[in-house]
């Protein structure tokens, strides 16, 4: 089964790369079901992107700020083995 990744809307290069690597990629816009994702990728620019300042999720959250799509992919590989 494909890993399900939520990606913040402006990260189209990350979405494209992850889809090409076989991930199921969805826009990060449904804060009610964060635990249904295997990982969450944000731009890091909005501290409240998950819908609340202290959102709790079991899914790893990766901050894409200052990283290339390939860097984020490598981080994702390490965090959701």
The first five atom37 places (N, CA, C, CB, O) and aatype in JSON, in Angstrom:
{
  "aatype": [20, 20, 20, 20, 20, 20, 20, 20, 20, 20, 20, 20, 20, 20, 20, 20, 20, 20, 20, 20, 20, 20, 20, 20, 20, 20, 20, 20, 20, 20, 20, 20, 20, 20, 20, 20, 20, 20, 20, 20, 20, 20, 20, 20, 20, 20, 20, 20, 20, 20, 20, 20, 20, 20, 20, 20, 20, 20, 20, 20, 20, 20, 20, 20, 20, 20, 20, 20, 20, 20, 20, 20, 20, 20, 20, 20, 20, 20, 20, 20, 20],
  "atom_mask": [
    [1, 1, 1, 1, 1],
    [1, 1, 1, 1, 1],
    [1, 1, 1, 1, 1],
    [1, 1, 1, 1, 1],
    [1, 1, 1, 1, 1],
    [1, 1, 1, 1, 1],
    [1, 1, 1, 1, 1],
    [1, 1, 1, 1, 1],
    [1, 1, 1, 1, 1],
    [1, 1, 1, 1, 1],
    [1, 1, 1, 1, 1],
    [1, 1, 1, 1, 1],
    [1, 1, 1, 1, 1],
    [1, 1, 1, 1, 1],
    [1, 1, 1, 1, 1],
    [1, 1, 1, 1, 1],
    [1, 1, 1, 1, 1],
    [1, 1, 1, 1, 1],
    [1, 1, 1, 1, 1],
    [1, 1, 1, 1, 1],
    [1, 1, 1, 1, 1],
    [1, 1, 1, 1, 1],
    [1, 1, 1, 1, 1],
    [1, 1, 1, 1, 1],
    [1, 1, 1, 1, 1],
    [1, 1, 1, 1, 1],
    [1, 1, 1, 1, 1],
    [1, 1, 1, 1, 1],
    [1, 1, 1, 1, 1],
    [1, 1, 1, 1, 1],
    [1, 1, 1, 1, 1],
    [1, 1, 1, 1, 1],
    [1, 1, 1, 1, 1],
    [1, 1, 1, 1, 1],
    [1, 1, 1, 1, 1],
    [1, 1, 1, 1, 1],
    [1, 1, 1, 1, 1],
    [1, 1, 1, 1, 1],
    [1, 1, 1, 1, 1],
    [1, 1, 1, 1, 1],
    [1, 1, 1, 1, 1],
    [1, 1, 1, 1, 1],
    [1, 1, 1, 1, 1],
    [1, 1, 1, 1, 1],
    [1, 1, 1, 1, 1],
    [1, 1, 1, 1, 1],
    [1, 1, 1, 1, 1],
    [1, 1, 1, 1, 1],
    [1, 1, 1, 1, 1],
    [1, 1, 1, 1, 1],
    [1, 1, 1, 1, 1],
    [1, 1, 1, 1, 1],
    [1, 1, 1, 1, 1],
    [1, 1, 1, 1, 1],
    [1, 1, 1, 1, 1],
    [1, 1, 1, 1, 1],
    [1, 1, 1, 1, 1],
    [1, 1, 1, 1, 1],
    [1, 1, 1, 1, 1],
    [1, 1, 1, 1, 1],
    [1, 1, 1, 1, 1],
    [1, 1, 1, 1, 1],
    [1, 1, 1, 1, 1],
    [1, 1, 1, 1, 1],
    [1, 1, 1, 1, 1],
    [1, 1, 1, 1, 1],
    [1, 1, 1, 1, 1],
    [1, 1, 1, 1, 1],
    [1, 1, 1, 1, 1],
    [1, 1, 1, 1, 1],
    [1, 1, 1, 1, 1],
    [1, 1, 1, 1, 1],
    [1, 1, 1, 1, 1],
    [1, 1, 1, 1, 1],
    [1, 1, 1, 1, 1],
    [1, 1, 1, 1, 1],
    [1, 1, 1, 1, 1],
    [1, 1, 1, 1, 1],
    [1, 1, 1, 1, 1],
    [1, 1, 1, 1, 1],
    [1, 1, 1, 1, 1]
  ],
  "atom_positions": [
    [[0.84, -1.19, 0.0], [0.0, 0.0, 0.0], [0.88, 1.25, 0.0], [-0.95, 0.0, 1.22], [1.91, 1.31, 0.68]],
    [[0.47, 2.24, -0.78], [1.24, 3.48, -0.86], [1.2, 4.23, 0.45], [0.71, 4.36, -2.0], [0.19, 4.23, 1.15]],
    [[2.3, 4.87, 0.77], [2.35, 5.76, 1.94], [1.58, 7.03, 1.6], [3.82, 6.09, 2.35], [1.7, 7.56, 0.5]],
    [[0.79, 7.5, 2.56], [-0.07, 8.68, 2.35], [0.59, 9.89, 3.02], [-1.5, 8.43, 2.93], [0.81, 9.9, 4.23]],
    [[0.88, 10.9, 2.21], [1.61, 12.07, 2.68], [0.76, 13.32, 2.45], [2.97, 12.2, 1.96], [0.23, 13.52, 1.36]],
    [[0.63, 14.16, 3.47], [-0.04, 15.46, 3.33], [1.03, 16.51, 3.09], [-0.9, 15.8, 4.61], [2.01, 16.59, 3.83]],
    [[0.82, 17.33, 2.05], [1.81, 18.34, 1.69], [1.12, 19.69, 1.59], [2.52, 17.98, 0.35], [0.07, 19.81, 0.95]],
    [[1.7, 20.7, 2.22], [1.14, 22.05, 2.16], [1.09, 22.52, 0.71], [1.98, 23.03, 3.02], [1.99, 22.24, -0.09]],
    [[0.03, 23.24, 0.37], [-0.31, 23.6, -1.0], [0.77, 24.2, -1.86], [-1.39, 24.52, -0.96], [0.85, 23.87, -3.05]],
    [[1.62, 25.05, -1.33], [2.6, 25.75, -2.16], [3.82, 24.9, -2.53], [3.06, 27.0, -1.45], [4.68, 25.36, -3.28]],
    [[3.9, 23.7, -2.02], [5.08, 22.86, -2.25], [4.87, 21.92, -3.45], [5.4, 22.03, -0.99], [4.99, 20.7, -3.32]],
    [[4.56, 22.49, -4.61], [4.23, 21.68, -5.78], [5.41, 20.82, -6.25], [3.77, 22.57, -6.92], [5.21, 19.71, -6.74]],
    [[6.64, 21.32, -6.11], [7.81, 20.53, -6.51], [7.95, 19.29, -5.64], [9.09, 21.37, -6.44], [8.34, 18.22, -6.13]],
    [[7.65, 19.43, -4.36], [7.7, 18.29, -3.43], [6.6, 17.3, -3.79], [7.56, 18.78, -1.95], [6.84, 16.09, -3.83]],
    [[5.4, 17.8, -4.03], [4.28, 16.93, -4.41], [4.63, 16.11, -5.65], [3.0, 17.76, -4.66], [4.43, 14.9, -5.68]],
    [[5.16, 16.79, -6.67], [5.5, 16.11, -7.92], [6.54, 15.02, -7.71], [6.01, 17.12, -8.96], [6.4, 13.91, -8.22]],
    [[7.58, 15.33, -6.94], [8.64, 14.35, -6.7], [8.09, 13.15, -5.94], [9.79, 14.99, -5.91], [8.36, 12.0, -6.31]],
    [[7.32, 13.39, -4.89], [6.8, 12.28, -4.09], [5.84, 11.41, -4.89], [6.1, 12.82, -2.84], [5.85, 10.19, -4.75]],
    [[5.02, 12.03, -5.73], [4.12, 11.24, -6.57], [4.92, 10.38, -7.54], [3.15, 12.16, -7.35], [4.56, 9.23, -7.8]],
    [[5.99, 10.93, -8.08], [6.82, 10.17, -9.02], [7.54, 9.01, -8.33], [7.84, 11.08, -9.7], [7.93, 8.04, -8.98]],
    [[7.71, 9.11, -7.01], [8.36, 8.05, -6.23], [7.34, 7.05, -5.68], [9.16, 8.66, -5.08], [7.71, 6.12, -4.96]],
    [[6.05, 7.24, -6.02], [5.04, 6.26, -5.64], [4.24, 6.57, -4.39], [5.68, 4.98, -5.47], [3.5, 5.71, -3.92]],
    [[4.38, 7.76, -3.84], [3.6, 8.13, -2.67], [2.22, 8.63, -3.07], [4.33, 9.21, -1.85], [2.04, 9.18, -4.16]],
    [[1.24, 8.43, -2.2], [-0.09, 9.03, -2.36], [-0.02, 10.39, -1.7], [-1.24, 8.12, -1.75], [0.13, 10.48, -0.48]],
    [[-0.12, 11.46, -2.48], [0.07, 12.82, -1.97], [-1.27, 13.55, -1.97], [1.11, 13.59, -2.82], [-2.0, 13.55, -2.96]],
    [[-1.57, 14.19, -0.84], [-2.79, 14.97, -0.72], [-2.44, 16.36, -0.19], [-3.82, 14.27, 0.22], [-1.45, 16.53, 0.51]],
    [[-3.28, 17.34, -0.54], [-3.1, 18.69, -0.01], [-3.38, 18.69, 1.48], [-4.01, 19.71, -0.73], [-4.3, 18.03, 1.95]],
    [[-2.59, 19.43, 2.21], [-2.78, 19.56, 3.65], [-3.88, 20.59, 3.89], [-1.45, 19.98, 4.37], [-3.62, 21.79, 3.92]],
    [[-5.1, 20.1, 4.05], [-6.21, 21.02, 4.3], [-7.27, 20.42, 5.21], [-6.84, 21.42, 3.0], [-8.23, 21.11, 5.55]],
    [[-7.12, 19.18, 5.6], [-8.09, 18.56, 6.5], [-7.43, 18.29, 7.84], [-8.66, 17.25, 5.88], [-6.87, 17.21, 8.06]],
    [[-7.49, 19.27, 8.73], [-6.8, 19.15, 10.01], [-7.43, 18.12, 10.94], [-6.78, 20.49, 10.69], [-6.82, 17.73, 11.94]],
    [[-8.63, 17.67, 10.63], [-9.32, 16.75, 11.53], [-8.76, 15.34, 11.51], [-10.77, 16.71, 11.18], [-8.99, 14.58, 12.45]],
    [[-8.03, 14.98, 10.48], [-7.61, 13.6, 10.34], [-6.1, 13.47, 10.13], [-8.35, 12.96, 9.18], [-5.66, 12.68, 9.31]],
    [[-5.32, 14.24, 10.87], [-3.88, 14.26, 10.67], [-3.23, 12.9, 10.88], [-3.25, 15.26, 11.59], [-2.24, 12.58, 10.22]],
    [[-3.77, 12.1, 11.79], [-3.16, 10.81, 12.08], [-3.36, 9.8, 10.96], [-3.71, 10.26, 13.36], [-2.76, 8.72, 10.99]],
    [[-4.19, 10.12, 9.97], [-4.39, 9.19, 8.85], [-3.23, 9.27, 7.85], [-5.72, 9.48, 8.15], [-3.15, 8.45, 6.93]],
    [[-2.35, 10.25, 8.02], [-1.21, 10.41, 7.11], [0.03, 9.74, 7.69], [-0.93, 11.9, 6.84], [0.2, 9.68, 8.91]],
    [[0.88, 9.23, 6.81], [2.15, 8.65, 7.24], [3.17, 9.73, 7.55], [2.7, 7.7, 6.17], [4.11, 9.5, 8.31]],
    [[2.99, 10.93, 6.96], [3.84, 12.08, 7.25], [3.14, 13.34, 6.76], [5.25, 11.93, 6.58], [2.25, 13.28, 5.91]],
    [[3.57, 14.48, 7.31], [3.01, 15.78, 6.96], [4.18, 16.69, 6.62], [2.13, 16.37, 8.13], [5.15, 16.77, 7.38]],
    [[4.09, 17.39, 5.48], [5.17, 18.28, 5.06], [4.62, 19.7, 4.98], [5.78, 17.84, 3.69], [3.64, 19.95, 4.27]],
    [[5.25, 20.62, 5.71], [4.81, 22.01, 5.75], [5.92, 22.93, 5.25], [4.38, 22.41, 7.18], [7.08, 22.53, 5.17]],
    [[5.55, 24.16, 4.92], [6.56, 25.13, 4.48], [7.32, 25.7, 5.67], [5.91, 26.27, 3.69], [8.42, 26.23, 5.51]],
    [[6.74, 25.59, 6.85], [7.37, 26.15, 8.04], [7.14, 27.63, 8.19], [8.83, 25.88, 8.01], [7.59, 28.23, 9.16]],
    [[6.43, 28.25, 7.24], [6.2, 29.69, 7.3], [5.02, 30.06, 8.18], [5.98, 30.24, 5.92], [4.98, 31.16, 8.73]],
    [[4.07, 29.15, 8.32], [2.88, 29.42, 9.13], [2.89, 28.46, 10.3], [1.56, 29.27, 8.29], [2.65, 27.26, 10.12]],
    [[3.17, 28.95, 11.48], [3.27, 28.07, 12.64], [1.93, 27.43, 12.98], [3.79, 28.84, 13.84], [1.88, 26.48, 13.76]],
    [[0.85, 27.95, 12.41], [-0.48, 27.43, 12.72], [-1.07, 26.66, 11.54], [-1.4, 28.58, 13.11], [-2.29, 26.55, 11.44]],
    [[-0.25, 26.14, 10.66], [-0.73, 25.47, 9.45], [-1.57, 24.23, 9.75], [0.44, 25.09, 8.58], [-2.44, 23.88, 8.96]],
    [[-1.33, 23.57, 10.86], [-2.08, 22.37, 11.19], [-3.43, 22.68, 11.83], [-1.27, 21.49, 12.11], [-4.15, 21.77, 12.23]],
    [[-3.77, 23.95, 11.94], [-5.09, 24.31, 12.42], [-5.13, 24.75, 13.87], [-6.0, 23.18, 12.24], [-6.12, 25.32, 14.32]],
    [[-4.08, 24.48, 14.58], [-3.97, 24.96, 15.96], [-2.5, 25.0, 16.31], [-4.77, 24.04, 16.95], [-1.7, 24.22, 15.8]],
    [[-2.15, 25.91, 17.17], [-0.73, 26.1, 17.51], [-0.08, 24.83, 18.05], [-0.59, 27.2, 18.54], [1.1, 24.59, 17.8]],
    [[-0.81, 24.03, 18.77], [-0.22, 22.86, 19.42], [-0.87, 21.57, 18.93], [-0.35, 22.97, 20.95], [-1.18, 20.69, 19.74]],
    [[-1.08, 21.46, 17.62], [-1.69, 20.25, 17.05], [-0.86, 19.03, 17.45], [-1.79, 20.37, 15.5], [0.37, 19.05, 17.42]],
    [[-1.56, 17.97, 17.82], [-0.9, 16.74, 18.22], [-1.19, 15.69, 17.17], [-1.37, 16.27, 19.64], [-2.34, 15.43, 16.83]],
    [[-0.14, 15.09, 16.65], [-0.3, 14.03, 15.66], [0.8, 13.0, 15.87], [-0.26, 14.61, 14.22], [1.91, 13.33, 16.29]],
    [[0.47, 11.77, 15.57], [1.47, 10.71, 15.65], [2.33, 10.69, 14.39], [0.79, 9.34, 15.84], [3.4, 10.08, 14.37]],
    [[1.87, 11.36, 13.35], [2.6, 11.41, 12.08], [3.77, 12.37, 12.18], [1.66, 11.83, 10.93], [3.65, 13.44, 12.78]],
    [[4.92, 12.0, 11.59], [6.04, 12.94, 11.6], [5.72, 14.17, 10.76], [7.32, 12.26, 11.07], [5.11, 14.07, 9.69]],
    [[6.14, 15.34, 11.25], [5.95, 16.6, 10.54], [7.32, 17.07, 10.06], [5.25, 17.68, 11.45], [8.24, 17.23, 10.86]],
    [[7.45, 17.28, 8.76], [8.72, 17.7, 8.17], [8.59, 19.16, 7.73], [9.12, 16.8, 6.96], [7.67, 19.51, 6.99]],
    [[9.5, 19.98, 8.19], [9.54, 21.4, 7.84], [10.39, 21.56, 6.58], [10.11, 22.28, 9.02], [11.58, 21.27, 6.6]],
    [[9.76, 22.0, 5.49], [10.45, 22.09, 4.2], [11.28, 23.35, 4.03], [9.45, 22.02, 3.09], [11.99, 23.5, 3.04]],
    [[11.21, 24.25, 4.98], [11.89, 25.55, 4.86], [13.38, 25.36, 4.57], [11.7, 26.38, 6.14], [14.09, 24.69, 5.32]],
    [[13.84, 25.97, 3.47], [15.26, 25.95, 3.14], [15.77, 24.64, 2.56], [16.05, 26.26, 4.33], [16.98, 24.46, 2.42]],
    [[14.88, 23.72, 2.22], [15.3, 22.43, 1.71], [14.79, 22.21, 0.3], [14.81, 21.3, 2.63], [13.74, 22.73, -0.08]],
    [[15.53, 21.45, -0.47], [15.08, 21.09, -1.81], [14.09, 19.93, -1.71], [16.28, 20.71, -2.73], [13.98, 19.29, -0.66]],
    [[13.38, 19.67, -2.79], [12.44, 18.55, -2.82], [13.18, 17.24, -2.55], [11.7, 18.49, -4.18], [12.66, 16.36, -1.86]],
    [[14.38, 17.11, -3.09], [15.17, 15.9, -2.88], [15.58, 15.75, -1.41], [16.43, 15.91, -3.77], [15.57, 14.64, -0.87]],
    [[15.94, 16.86, -0.75], [16.28, 16.82, 0.68], [15.08, 16.32, 1.49], [16.71, 18.22, 1.18], [15.22, 15.49, 2.39]],
    [[13.92, 16.83, 1.15], [12.7, 16.45, 1.87], [12.4, 14.97, 1.64], [11.5, 17.32, 1.43], [12.02, 14.26, 2.57]],
    [[12.57, 14.51, 0.41], [12.37, 13.1, 0.1], [13.3, 12.22, 0.94], [12.61, 12.83, -1.4], [12.86, 11.21, 1.49]],
    [[14.56, 12.6, 1.06], [15.52, 11.84, 1.86], [15.1, 11.81, 3.34], [16.93, 12.43, 1.72], [15.17, 10.77, 3.99]],
    [[14.67, 12.95, 3.84], [14.19, 13.02, 5.23], [12.99, 12.1, 5.43], [13.83, 14.46, 5.61], [12.89, 11.4, 6.44]],
    [[12.09, 12.13, 4.47], [10.9, 11.3, 4.54], [11.27, 9.83, 4.57], [9.97, 11.59, 3.34], [10.71, 9.06, 5.35]],
    [[12.22, 9.43, 3.74], [12.67, 8.04, 3.71], [13.2, 7.61, 5.08], [13.77, 7.86, 2.64], [12.94, 6.5, 5.54]],
    [[13.94, 8.5, 5.73], [14.52, 8.18, 7.03], [13.49, 8.13, 8.15], [15.58, 9.19, 7.38], [13.67, 7.41, 9.13]],
    [[12.41, 8.89, 8.01], [11.45, 9.01, 9.11], [10.28, 8.06, 9.05], [10.94, 10.39, 9.15], [9.63, 7.82, 10.07]],
    [[9.98, 7.49, 7.88], [8.81, 6.6, 7.8], [9.17, 5.22, 7.25], [7.73, 7.22, 6.94], [8.44, 4.67, 6.43]],
    [[10.26, 4.69, 7.67], [10.7, 3.37, 7.2], [9.69, 2.29, 7.5], [12.03, 2.99, 7.82], [9.91, 1.13, 7.17]]
  ]
}
